[in-house]
Amino acid sequence: MEVDRLRLLLEQVAQGALPVEDALTALRDLPYQDLGFARIDHHRALRKGFPEVVFCQGKTPEQAAAIVAQMAARGRVLATRADEAHYHAVQAQVPDAVYHTLARAITVGAFPEAPDAPYGVVLAAGTADIPVAEEAALTARMMGVRVETRYDVGVAGLHRLLNHLSLLHGAGAIVVVAGMEGALPSVVGGLVACPVIAVPTSVGYGAHFGGLAPLLTMLNSCAPGVAVVNIDNGFGAGYLLGRILTTGRQSVAIGDRDLLIADRDFAIADRDLLIGDHNLAIADRDLLIGDPDLSNDNHDDGMARRGD
């Protein structure tokens, strides 16, 4: 269950618009739901800020569909490494599910609105790397990030990358996907100030060892600020991109809370001033009380003079 959905539920209970029993029914599967073959972590969105993601590879279409259907009843869903058989099974239970062919992923629910900045960039060295790059881009977009993509910009034709320098310099973080020798992340890392997330792919010939060669190249990058995820792990790169670019929004929210605390401090200061005014009022009252005494003294002096 996502934070906004839970907040709405609690507000409805507080306002009397939702019976407590109905709220308990909605919350009964926190923190997880046991389907026998899977335990769905409905609590993850509260802990991590994003729901559990379904990895379809290795699951039967029926298993994937059952999991997605339960999650879709509670919010947005992202399912990765899905083939068309997975999708057809899911769509039979969740008609509004969408299949993203290049990314090999299924989504349910609208993409959250993304601010123009900070934005992320996903680069693919070659056309064969696009499926992994699309998985990364789709994941980040599901997390509420604006993502720009540029494909086939590998080091074999470096001028293709240099045509996009202004885009790269404005990015908050960049995902770079590359197979073969995997040199592109180091090149990008030497050109920009933002974090670079390198993704080796299994695209290449014999001594490429199914992605091990670019993985080692990226791990040994001499460009600082380059982090590396596992081979073909577009989801992991996209998730990290989303985390980097949305954590600042949480800090802004914390800043707003600090402003509220500051307002409270001002209110306390105002109260102290009022207390100070009260003390002045007491002092004025004491002066008024003192005046009658002075008048009485004058009256006594007059009586004494008349007595004389």
C-alpha positions in Angstrom: 0.0 0.0 0.0 1.4 3.4 -1.0 1.7 6.3 1.4 -0.9 8.5 -0.3 -3.4 5.7 -0.3 -2.8 4.9 3.4 -3.1 8.6 4.3 -6.4 8.9 2.5 -7.7 5.8 4.3 -6.8 7.2 7.7 -8.3 10.6 6.9 -11.6 8.9 5.9 -11.7 7.0 9.2 -10.9 10.2 11.1 -13.7 12.1 9.3 -16.2 9.3 9.9 -16.5 8.6 6.1 -15.1 5.1 6.4 -16.1 2.5 9.0 -13.3 1.2 11.1 -14.2 -2.4 10.0 -13.7 -1.4 6.3 -10.4 0.1 7.1 -9.3 -3.0 8.9 -10.3 -5.0 5.9 -8.1 -2.8 3.7 -5.2 -3.1 6.1 -5.4 -6.8 6.9 -2.7 -7.8 4.4 -0.1 -5.5 6.0 2.8 -6.2 6.1 2.5 -9.1 3.6 0.0 -11.3 1.9 0.6 -15.1 1.7 -0.4 -16.6 -1.6 1.3 -19.9 -0.9 3.8 -19.7 -3.8 4.5 -16.0 -3.0 4.4 -13.6 -0.1 3.6 -10.1 -1.4 5.3 -7.3 0.5 2.5 -4.7 0.6 4.4 -2.8 3.3 7.3 -2.0 1.0 5.9 1.2 -0.3 5.7 2.5 3.2 9.3 1.6 4.0 10.9 2.3 0.7 8.7 4.9 -1.0 8.0 2.5 -4.0 6.0 -0.7 -4.1 7.5 -4.2 -4.5 8.4 -5.0 -8.2 7.4 -8.3 -9.7 10.3 -10.2 -11.4 8.4 -12.4 -13.9 11.3 -14.5 -15.3 11.1 -18.0 -13.8 7.4 -17.5 -12.7 4.6 -19.2 -14.6 2.1 -16.8 -16.3 -0.5 -17.8 -13.8 1.7 -17.0 -10.8 2.7 -13.6 -12.2 -0.9 -12.8 -13.0 -2.1 -13.7 -9.4 0.6 -11.5 -7.9 0.0 -8.6 -10.1 -3.8 -8.8 -9.6 -3.4 -8.6 -5.8 -1.0 -5.7 -6.1 -3.0 -3.8 -8.6 -5.9 -3.7 -6.2 -3.8 -1.5 -4.0 -1.9 0.8 -6.4 0.6 1.0 -9.2 2.5 -2.1 -10.3 5.7 -2.7 -12.2 6.6 -6.2 -13.4 9.9 -6.8 -15.2 11.4 -9.5 -17.4 7.9 -10.4 -18.6 7.1 -12.1 -21.9 3.9 -12.0 -23.9 2.6 -15.1 -22.1 3.0 -13.3 -18.8 1.2 -10.3 -20.2 -1.8 -12.1 -21.6 -2.3 -13.9 -18.3 -2.0 -10.6 -16.4 -4.4 -8.8 -18.7 -7.0 -11.4 -18.3 -7.2 -10.4 -14.6 -6.1 -6.8 -14.9 -7.6 -5.3 -18.1 -5.8 -2.0 -17.9 -2.3 -3.6 -17.7 0.1 -2.3 -20.4 2.9 -4.3 -22.0 6.1 -2.4 -22.9 7.7 -4.6 -25.6 11.2 -3.1 -25.7 11.5 -3.0 -21.9 9.9 -6.5 -21.5 7.8 -5.1 -18.7 4.2 -4.7 -17.6 2.8 -1.7 -15.8 -0.5 -1.1 -14.1 -1.6 2.5 -13.2 -0.6 5.9 -14.5 2.9 7.2 -14.4 3.3 9.8 -11.6 3.7 13.4 -12.6 7.4 14.2 -13.0 8.9 17.7 -12.5 11.0 19.1 -15.4 14.1 19.1 -13.1 16.1 17.4 -12.0 15.9 15.0 -14.9 17.7 11.8 -15.6 19.3 10.6 -18.9 19.6 7.0 -20.1 22.2 6.3 -22.7 22.7 3.1 -24.7 26.0 2.4 -26.5 24.4 0.3 -29.2 21.0 -0.5 -30.6 21.3 -4.1 -29.1 21.5 -2.5 -25.6 18.2 -0.8 -25.9 16.0 -3.4 -24.1 18.2 -3.0 -20.9 18.1 0.8 -21.3 14.3 0.8 -21.8 13.9 -1.2 -18.6 16.0 1.4 -16.7 14.1 4.3 -18.2 10.7 2.8 -17.5 11.6 2.0 -13.9 12.7 5.6 -13.2 9.6 7.0 -14.9 7.4 4.8 -12.7 9.2 6.4 -9.7 8.2 9.9 -10.9 11.4 10.9 -12.7 11.5 12.7 -16.1 13.8 10.6 -18.3 15.5 11.6 -21.5 16.9 8.7 -23.7 19.7 8.8 -26.3 20.6 5.5 -28.0 23.4 4.2 -30.2 26.0 6.8 -28.9 28.8 4.3 -28.2 32.6 5.0 -28.4 32.9 3.6 -31.9 31.4 7.0 -33.1 32.1 9.3 -30.2 30.9 12.4 -32.1 27.3 11.0 -31.7 27.7 11.4 -27.9 29.3 14.8 -28.1 26.3 16.2 -29.9 24.3 15.8 -26.6 26.7 17.4 -24.2 24.3 20.1 -23.1 21.7 17.5 -22.2 24.3 15.5 -20.2 25.5 18.6 -18.3 22.0 19.4 -17.2 21.2 16.0 -15.9 20.9 15.1 -12.2 22.1 11.5 -12.9 22.9 9.4 -15.9 22.5 5.7 -16.6 24.9 4.4 -19.2 24.2 0.9 -20.8 26.9 -0.8 -22.8 28.0 -4.2 -24.0 31.2 -5.2 -25.9 34.2 -3.7 -24.1 31.9 -1.4 -21.9 34.0 1.8 -22.3 31.1 4.3 -22.6 30.5 4.9 -18.8 34.1 6.0 -18.3 33.8 8.4 -21.1 30.6 9.9 -19.8 32.0 9.9 -16.2 34.9 12.1 -17.4 32.5 14.6 -19.0 29.9 15.3 -16.3 29.7 16.2 -12.7 26.6 14.2 -11.8 26.5 10.5 -10.7 26.9 7.9 -13.5 25.3 4.5 -13.2 27.0 1.9 -15.4 25.1 -1.1 -16.7 27.1 -3.9 -18.5 25.1 -6.0 -20.9 25.5 -9.5 -22.3 25.8 -8.1 -25.8 29.1 -9.1 -27.4 31.3 -11.9 -28.9 33.2 -14.9 -27.3 35.8 -13.3 -25.0 33.1 -10.9 -23.9 32.0 -13.8 -21.6 28.3 -12.9 -21.5 28.9 -9.4 -20.0 31.8 -10.2 -17.7 34.2 -8.1 -19.9 32.3 -4.9 -19.7 31.5 -5.5 -16.1 35.2 -5.6 -15.2 35.9 -2.6 -17.4 33.3 -0.5 -15.6 34.4 -1.7 -12.2 37.9 -0.5 -13.1 36.8 2.9 -14.4 39.4 5.6 -13.8 36.6 8.2 -14.0 35.3 9.1 -10.4 31.6 9.0 -9.7 30.8 5.9 -11.7 28.7 3.2 -9.9 28.1 -0.2 -11.4 25.1 -2.6 -11.3 24.9 -6.2 -12.4 24.9 -7.5 -16.0 21.7 -6.6 -17.9 20.2 -5.1 -14.7 18.3 -2.2 -16.2 15.8 -2.3 -13.4 18.5 -1.9 -10.7 20.0 1.1 -12.6 16.6 2.7 -13.1 15.7 2.2 -9.5 18.9 3.8 -8.3 18.4 6.7 -10.8 14.9 7.2 -9.3 16.3 7.1 -5.7 18.9 9.7 -6.5 16.5 12.1 -8.1 13.6 11.8 -5.8 15.4 11.8 -2.4 15.8 15.6 -2.7 12.0 16.0 -2.9 11.8 14.2 0.5 14.4 16.7 1.8 12.2 19.6 0.7 9.3 18.1 2.6 11.5 17.8 5.7 12.5 21.5 5.1 8.8 22.4 5.1 8.5 20.6 8.4 11.4 22.7 9.7 9.7 25.8 8.6 6.6 24.8 10.6 8.8 24.2 13.6 10.3 27.6 13.1 6.8 29.1 13.0 6.0 27.4 16.2 9.2 29.0 17.7 8.0 32.4 16.6 4.7 31.7 18.2 6.4 30.9 21.4 8.4 34.1 21.1 5.2 36.0 20.6 3.7 34.4 23.7 6.8 35.5 25.7 6.3 39.1 24.4 2.7 38.9 25.6 3.8 37.7 29.0 6.2 40.6 29.0 3.3 43.0 28.2 1.4 41.4 31.0 4.3 42.2 33.4 4.3 45.8 32.2 0.5 45.9 32.8 1.1 44.7 36.3 3.8 47.4 36.8 1.3 50.0 35.5 -1.3 48.7 38.0 1.2 49.0 40.8 1.9 52.6 39.8 -1.9 53.3 39.9 -2.1 51.7 43.3 0.8 53.8 44.4 -0.9 57.1 43.3 -3.8 56.8 45.8 -1.1 56.4 48.5 0.5 59.6 47.3 -2.9 61.3 47.4 -3.5 60.1 50.9 -0.2 61.5 51.9 -1.1 64.9 50.5 -4.5 64.7 52.3 -2.8 64.0 55.6 -0.4 66.9 55.1 -3.4 69.2 54.6 -5.2 68.0 57.7 -2.1 68.5 59.7 -1.7 72.1 58.5 -5.4 72.8 59.3 -4.9 71.4 62.7 -2.0 73.7 63.3 
